[in-house]
Amino acid sequence: MDDESLPPETGVGRVALTVRNLGEVTEFYESVVGLVVHERTGERAVLGDGETALLELREDRSTPERPRSAAGLFHTAFRVPSRGGLGDALERLEEQWRLSGTADHLVSEALYCRDPAGNGVEIYRDRPRSAWEETPDGGVRMATEPLDATGVRQAATGEAAVPAGTDVGHVHLEVTDLDAARAFYDDALGMTVRTTYDGALFLAAGEYHHHVGANVWNERSTPASGRGLDWFELCLPTEDAVTAACDRLEGAGYAVEVARDGVRVTDPDGIELHLRS
């Protein structure tokens, strides 16, 4: 690793959402996505794979809905470690909920839906990295092709919960300006643009296909506000790596706040990012 880049061991940690009805949304992530409730209080729930916390839900009935113009979450992407885990997710979605889409992205196979609060959700599994193709500029080749849904269903194991080792593979954001997003996540934070689509960037630490996606497909024009994404977290392998990232961000003019559980910084669209080791 050099001082200008995030270490390749960096990954997404927790994602926090503000919702109006905690019970309804918690039930969805438990019964449909297959997460396990780790903690539950009157206004907060923490869910994960049974070992690691992945999602925090906070109820706040006073927070208004996210405006149609506001930046924020496109989807939270839960990564299962096997095709069998993806098959189980497909069965749960088809039996208990409704799919909004499926795709083969060459590097991964993916299922899409929305939670009861309207937040986008992706559940996916990666293909082995040996099967990923490199682009001429050193990025990774991705596409959106039809999913072999029959093959995914046949791989199902019948489990009601996600397998151990499930994590948040990436967070996909709706931003107001791709150049500003690139200046923050690439130039300042230290990610690398791994591939681009029309109107979208896919950025990662190291050679992963993406830890953060950013798109302008829905023409969002105002900073993030309202219910939905509260914050998301990147986990770095060492305190030195966190310090180096903070130095880069502060050098680029972004304000970094030190908190008990790490550091916090706000991206150009008002989306709060937490960094911790």
VOPAGU-2260 file (C-alpha; in pm, 1 decimal, decimal comma):
REM VOPAGU-2260
SITE   aa  ch    i         X         Y         Z
SITE  MET   A    0       0,0       0,0       0,0
SITE  ASP   A    1     117,2     355,6     -67,8
SITE  ASP   A    2      26,1     661,9     138,0
SITE  GLU   A    3    -221,4     777,9    -128,2
SITE  SER   A    4    -442,6     468,3    -136,8
SITE  LEU   A    5    -665,3     269,8      95,4
SITE  PRO   A    6    -522,3     -74,7     182,0
SITE  PRO   A    7    -666,8    -361,7     -23,8
SITE  GLU   A    8    -787,9    -522,6     300,7
SITE  THR   A    9   -1039,0    -238,5     343,2
SITE  GLY   A   10   -1404,4    -341,2     341,1
SITE  VAL   A   11   -1749,9    -206,6     415,1
SITE  GLY   A   12   -1860,0    -240,0     777,1
SITE  ARG   A   13   -2202,2    -144,7     906,0
SITE  VAL   A   14   -2476,4      47,1     727,0
SITE  ALA   A   15   -2722,7     252,3     933,6
SITE  LEU   A   16   -3074,1     340,9     819,2
SITE  THR   A   17   -3336,6     569,1     970,4
SITE  VAL   A   18   -3687,3     425,0     932,9
SITE  ARG   A   19   -4038,9     512,8    1038,6
SITE  ASN   A   20   -4155,5     163,7    1142,5
SITE  LEU   A   21   -3877,7     -32,9    1312,2
SITE  GLY   A   22   -4078,2    -352,2    1359,1
SITE  GLU   A   23   -4183,0    -380,5     995,8
SITE  VAL   A   24   -3837,1    -313,0     856,5
SITE  THR   A   25   -3661,9    -539,3    1107,9
SITE  GLU   A   26   -3897,9    -823,4    1018,0
SITE  PHE   A   27   -3811,2    -782,1     650,1
SITE  TYR   A   28   -3435,3    -797,5     703,4
SITE  GLU   A   29   -3474,5   -1096,4     934,9
SITE  SER   A   30   -3725,8   -1309,6     743,9
SITE  VAL   A   31   -3662,4   -1209,2     381,5
SITE  VAL   A   32   -3296,5   -1108,6     365,4
SITE  GLY   A   33   -3212,0   -1368,2     630,5
SITE  LEU   A   34   -3015,9   -1157,2     877,8
SITE  VAL   A   35   -3008,8   -1240,0    1248,3
SITE  VAL   A   36   -3115,5    -987,2    1511,9
SITE  HIS   A   37   -2815,8    -917,9    1737,1
SITE  GLU   A   38   -2970,4    -642,7    1951,1
SITE  ARG   A   39   -3317,2    -490,4    1983,3
SITE  THR   A   40   -3435,1    -197,7    2191,7
SITE  GLY   A   41   -3739,9      22,1    2164,3
SITE  GLU   A   42   -3605,9     239,4    1882,5
SITE  ARG   A   43   -3301,9      49,0    1752,1
SITE  ALA   A   44   -3220,6    -288,5    1602,8
SITE  VAL   A   45   -2884,7    -433,3    1500,2
SITE  LEU   A   46   -2872,9    -725,8    1257,8
SITE  GLY   A   47   -2595,8    -934,2    1104,4
SITE  ASP   A   48   -2488,0   -1284,4    1015,4
SITE  GLY   A   49   -2501,4   -1405,8    1375,9
SITE  GLU   A   50   -2141,5   -1302,6    1441,4
SITE  THR   A   51   -2079,9    -961,9    1282,8
SITE  ALA   A   52   -2311,7    -661,7    1293,9
SITE  LEU   A   53   -2396,1    -545,1     940,2
SITE  LEU   A   54   -2706,7    -327,5     963,4
SITE  GLU   A   55   -2832,3     -78,0    1220,4
SITE  LEU   A   56   -3193,3      38,3    1205,6
SITE  ARG   A   57   -3311,2     342,4    1399,6
SITE  GLU   A   58   -3674,7     440,6    1427,6
SITE  ASP   A   59   -3754,7     811,2    1405,7
SITE  ARG   A   60   -4113,0     892,1    1317,7
SITE  SER   A   61   -4040,5    1266,0    1320,3
SITE  THR   A   62   -3789,1    1249,8    1033,4
SITE  PRO   A   63   -3963,1    1323,7     700,9
SITE  GLU   A   64   -3939,4    1104,1     395,5
SITE  ARG   A   65   -3638,2    1150,0     173,6
SITE  PRO   A   66   -3722,8    1412,1     -89,3
SITE  ARG   A   67   -3728,7    1291,2    -448,6
SITE  SER   A   68   -3447,3    1534,9    -528,6
SITE  ALA   A   69   -3217,4    1427,8    -242,9
SITE  ALA   A   70   -2897,1    1227,6    -273,8
SITE  GLY   A   71   -2863,3     916,9     -59,3
SITE  LEU   A   72   -2886,2     539,5     -81,2
SITE  PHE   A   73   -2936,4     350,0    -405,4
SITE  HIS   A   74   -2891,0      14,8    -235,2
SITE  THR   A   75   -2714,1    -173,7      41,2
SITE  ALA   A   76   -2550,7    -484,2    -107,3
SITE  PHE   A   77   -2534,6    -792,3     116,2
SITE  ARG   A   78   -2276,3   -1040,2     -11,4
SITE  VAL   A   79   -2331,5   -1409,4      60,2
SITE  PRO   A   80   -2031,4   -1643,4      39,4
SITE  SER   A   81   -2184,9   -1908,4    -186,6
SITE  ARG   A   82   -2428,6   -1967,3    -469,8
SITE  GLY   A   83   -2627,5   -2180,8    -228,8
SITE  GLY   A   84   -2674,4   -1877,6      -4,4
SITE  LEU   A   85   -2793,4   -1678,2    -304,6
SITE  GLY   A   86   -3035,3   -1956,7    -396,2
SITE  ASP   A   87   -3179,6   -1948,7     -45,1
SITE  ALA   A   88   -3222,5   -1570,6     -72,0
SITE  LEU   A   89   -3400,8   -1610,7    -405,8
SITE  GLU   A   90   -3640,5   -1863,4    -253,6
SITE  ARG   A   91   -3720,2   -1631,4      38,1
SITE  LEU   A   92   -3774,0   -1336,3    -192,9
SITE  GLU   A   93   -4002,6   -1529,2    -427,8
SITE  GLU   A   94   -4203,8   -1684,4    -144,1
SITE  GLN   A   95   -4231,1   -1388,7      93,8
SITE  TRP   A   96   -4159,3   -1068,4     -94,9
SITE  ARG   A   97   -4112,0    -937,1    -448,5
SITE  LEU   A   98   -3805,8    -906,7    -667,2
SITE  SER   A   99   -3743,1    -580,9    -849,1
SITE  GLY   A  100   -3468,6    -729,0   -1066,1
SITE  THR   A  101   -3191,7    -983,0   -1113,9
SITE  ALA   A  102   -2861,8    -960,9   -1299,1
SITE  ASP   A  103   -2540,3   -1133,8   -1392,6
SITE  HIS   A  104   -2266,1    -871,4   -1361,2
SITE  LEU   A  105   -1989,3   -1109,0   -1481,0
SITE  VAL   A  106   -1804,0   -1064,1   -1151,7
SITE  SER   A  107   -2117,2   -1151,3    -953,0
SITE  GLU   A  108   -2475,4   -1275,3    -957,7
SITE  ALA   A  109   -2730,1   -1042,4    -798,6
SITE  LEU   A  110   -3087,8   -1012,9    -674,1
SITE  TYR   A  111   -3260,0    -677,5    -616,7
SITE  CYS   A  112   -3558,4    -561,5    -413,8
SITE  ARG   A  113   -3676,2    -279,0    -187,9
SITE  ASP   A  114   -3738,2    -299,7     184,1
SITE  PRO   A  115   -4073,5    -187,8     332,6
SITE  ALA   A  116   -3935,0     165,5     373,5
SITE  GLY   A  117   -3835,0     185,3       6,4
SITE  ASN   A  118   -3460,2     141,8      58,6
SITE  GLY   A  119   -3285,7     -48,6    -218,2
SITE  VAL   A  120   -3140,6    -390,3    -132,2
SITE  GLU   A  121   -2905,1    -610,5    -329,9
SITE  ILE   A  122   -2814,3    -966,2    -232,3
SITE  TYR   A  123   -2527,3   -1110,2    -433,9
SITE  ARG   A  124   -2247,1   -1360,7    -452,0
SITE  ASP   A  125   -1911,1   -1303,3    -615,5
SITE  ARG   A  126   -1764,3   -1530,1    -875,5
SITE  PRO   A  127   -1404,4   -1637,9    -803,1
SITE  ARG   A  128   -1159,3   -1359,5    -879,9
SITE  SER   A  129    -984,9   -1588,6   -1125,7
SITE  ALA   A  130   -1297,0   -1555,6   -1343,2
SITE  TRP   A  131   -1295,4   -1174,2   -1345,8
SITE  GLU   A  132   -1173,4   -1010,9   -1664,3
SITE  GLU   A  133    -951,2    -705,1   -1668,8
SITE  THR   A  134   -1021,8    -407,7   -1893,6
SITE  PRO   A  135    -746,1    -252,4   -2110,0
SITE  ASP   A  136    -702,2      31,5   -1859,0
SITE  GLY   A  137    -647,4    -209,0   -1568,2
SITE  GLY   A  138   -1000,8    -200,3   -1431,1
SITE  VAL   A  139   -1247,7    -485,3   -1402,8
SITE  ARG   A  140   -1500,3    -579,9   -1670,1
SITE  MET   A  141   -1860,5    -564,1   -1552,5
SITE  ALA   A  142   -2190,2    -578,4   -1738,1
SITE  THR   A  143   -2560,1    -632,7   -1674,5
SITE  GLU   A  144   -2674,9    -957,8   -1831,9
SITE  PRO   A  145   -2962,9   -1200,7   -1759,9
SITE  LEU   A  146   -2923,1   -1408,9   -1446,0
SITE  ASP   A  147   -2929,5   -1787,9   -1462,3
SITE  ALA   A  148   -3212,8   -1793,1   -1210,3
SITE  THR   A  149   -3275,8   -2165,2   -1260,7
SITE  GLY   A  150   -2918,7   -2247,4   -1170,1
SITE  VAL   A  151   -2935,9   -2020,1    -865,9
SITE  ARG   A  152   -3260,2   -2186,6    -747,1
SITE  GLN   A  153   -3109,0   -2531,4    -791,7
SITE  ALA   A  154   -2818,1   -2434,3    -567,2
SITE  ALA   A  155   -3048,6   -2345,9    -275,0
SITE  THR   A  156   -2995,0   -2533,6      50,9
SITE  GLY   A  157   -3321,6   -2445,1     225,1
SITE  GLU   A  158   -3163,8   -2230,9     495,9
SITE  ALA   A  159   -3377,6   -1954,8     643,3
SITE  ALA   A  160   -3081,8   -1738,1     747,7
SITE  VAL   A  161   -2781,2   -1605,4     561,2
SITE  PRO   A  162   -2465,2   -1817,0     584,6
SITE  ALA   A  163   -2187,4   -1728,4     826,7
SITE  GLY   A  164   -1946,1   -1494,3     652,5
SITE  THR   A  165   -2216,6   -1284,6     487,9
SITE  ASP   A  166   -2116,2    -918,5     485,0
SITE  VAL   A  167   -2193,8    -586,3     321,3
SITE  GLY   A  168   -1991,4    -612,3       1,7
SITE  HIS   A  169   -2064,0    -261,2    -118,4
SITE  VAL   A  170   -2283,6      44,3     -77,9
SITE  HIS   A  171   -2428,7     209,2    -387,4
SITE  LEU   A  172   -2511,2     578,7    -358,3
SITE  GLU   A  173   -2720,6     824,3    -553,6
SITE  VAL   A  174   -2513,7    1141,3    -588,3
SITE  THR   A  175   -2566,4    1482,1    -745,4
SITE  ASP   A  176   -2235,2    1505,5    -931,3
SITE  LEU   A  177   -1998,9    1227,1   -1038,3
SITE  ASP   A  178   -1695,8    1453,0   -1055,9
SITE  ALA   A  179   -1747,1    1561,2    -695,9
SITE  ALA   A  180   -1798,3    1200,8    -585,8
SITE  ARG   A  181   -1480,8    1097,9    -764,7
SITE  ALA   A  182   -1284,3    1383,4    -606,1
SITE  PHE   A  183   -1392,5    1265,2    -261,3
SITE  TYR   A  184   -1381,0     884,9    -284,5
SITE  ASP   A  185   -1092,3     851,6    -531,4
SITE  ASP   A  186    -867,6    1157,8    -507,0
SITE  ALA   A  187    -907,7    1230,9    -134,4
SITE  LEU   A  188   -1013,8     907,8      37,9
SITE  GLY   A  189    -786,8     686,3    -170,4
SITE  MET   A  190   -1013,8     446,8    -358,8
SITE  THR   A  191    -965,6     358,6    -725,1
SITE  VAL   A  192   -1223,9     377,8   -1003,4
SITE  ARG   A  193   -1255,7      16,2   -1112,0
SITE  THR   A  194   -1510,3      65,3   -1389,3
SITE  THR   A  195   -1763,2     314,9   -1520,9
SITE  TYR   A  196   -2106,3     288,3   -1677,3
SITE  ASP   A  197   -2302,2     568,5   -1836,7
SITE  GLY   A  198   -2381,1     789,4   -1539,5
SITE  ALA   A  199   -2205,7     576,5   -1276,1
SITE  LEU   A  200   -1870,1     513,8   -1109,5
SITE  PHE   A  201   -1762,8     199,3    -925,4
SITE  LEU   A  202   -1480,2     251,1    -677,7
SITE  ALA   A  203   -1282,1      14,8    -458,5
SITE  ALA   A  204    -989,3     -27,5    -226,5
SITE  GLY   A  205    -741,6    -262,1    -391,4
SITE  GLU   A  206    -866,2    -476,6    -678,2
SITE  TYR   A  207   -1219,6    -555,3    -562,0
SITE  HIS   A  208   -1487,9    -472,7    -821,7
SITE  HIS   A  209   -1637,3    -203,5    -597,4
SITE  HIS   A  210   -1690,7    -108,5    -236,3
SITE  VAL   A  211   -1876,0     211,4    -330,8
SITE  GLY   A  212   -2096,0     275,4    -631,5
SITE  ALA   A  213   -2215,5     623,8    -727,5
SITE  ASN   A  214   -2472,5     710,9    -990,5
SITE  VAL   A  215   -2672,4    1007,0   -1122,0
SITE  TRP   A  216   -2937,5     800,1   -1298,6
SITE  ASN   A  217   -3230,9     955,0   -1110,2
SITE  GLU   A  218   -3096,5    1311,4   -1140,4
SITE  ARG   A  219   -3074,2    1385,4    -768,5
SITE  SER   A  220   -2997,7    1753,3    -720,0
SITE  THR   A  221   -2993,9    1830,9    -344,7
SITE  PRO   A  222   -2791,5    1699,6     -48,0
SITE  ALA   A  223   -2898,7    1387,8     139,1
SITE  SER   A  224   -3183,6    1443,9     385,3
SITE  GLY   A  225   -3482,7    1265,8     532,5
SITE  ARG   A  226   -3522,8     899,5     616,9
SITE  GLY   A  227   -3303,7     632,6     462,3
SITE  LEU   A  228   -2926,2     617,1     480,4
SITE  ASP   A  229   -2795,5     760,7     807,5
SITE  TRP   A  230   -2428,1     659,9     762,0
SITE  PHE   A  231   -2209,4     380,2     639,5
SITE  GLU   A  232   -1874,4     252,8     751,0
SITE  LEU   A  233   -1544,3     150,1     597,3
SITE  CYS   A  234   -1319,9     -77,7     802,0
SITE  LEU   A  235    -945,2     -34,5     747,7
SITE  PRO   A  236    -686,9    -288,3     865,5
SITE  THR   A  237    -482,1     -58,0    1093,2
SITE  GLU   A  238    -499,3     267,9    1285,3
SITE  ASP   A  239    -214,5     396,4    1068,8
SITE  ALA   A  240    -430,2     341,9     759,8
SITE  VAL   A  241    -715,1     538,0     920,2
SITE  THR   A  242    -475,9     819,4    1009,0
SITE  ALA   A  243    -338,0     831,2     654,0
SITE  ALA   A  244    -691,1     846,0     509,0
SITE  CYS   A  245    -781,7    1127,6     748,6
SITE  ASP   A  246    -469,8    1320,1     650,1
SITE  ARG   A  247    -561,7    1291,4     282,1
SITE  LEU   A  248    -919,7    1401,7     345,6
SITE  GLU   A  249    -815,8    1698,3     558,5
SITE  GLY   A  250    -551,6    1792,8     302,9
SITE  ALA   A  251    -825,0    1803,5      39,5
SITE  GLY   A  252   -1036,1    2034,4     254,5
SITE  TYR   A  253   -1283,7    1789,3     412,3
SITE  ALA   A  254   -1359,0    1822,0     783,8
SITE  VAL   A  255   -1285,0    1506,3     984,3
SITE  GLU   A  256   -1447,3    1451,2    1324,5
SITE  VAL   A  257   -1290,9    1211,2    1576,0
SITE  ALA   A  258   -1550,2    1000,4    1761,4
SITE  ARG   A  259   -1530,5     716,7    2013,9
SITE  ASP   A  260   -1585,3     449,3    1751,5
SITE  GLY   A  261   -1366,8     595,0    1476,7
SITE  VAL   A  262   -1371,9     906,9    1264,1
SITE  ARG   A  263   -1650,8    1067,7    1066,9
SITE  VAL   A  264   -1646,7    1270,1     749,2
SITE  THR   A  265   -1924,7    1394,5     523,4
SITE  ASP   A  266   -1901,7    1351,9     147,1
SITE  PRO   A  267   -2001,4    1629,1     -99,9
SITE  ASP   A  268   -2363,5    1511,6     -96,7
SITE  GLY   A  269   -2402,1    1522,3     280,8
SITE  ILE   A  270   -2362,7    1144,7     321,8
SITE  GLU   A  271   -2183,3    1054,2     644,7
SITE  LEU   A  272   -1894,7     808,5     620,0
SITE  HIS   A  273   -1733,5     644,5     923,7
SITE  LEU   A  274   -1377,0     510,0     914,5
SITE  ARG   A  275   -1240,9     268,1    1175,3
SITE  SER   A  276    -980,3      -2,7    1213,5
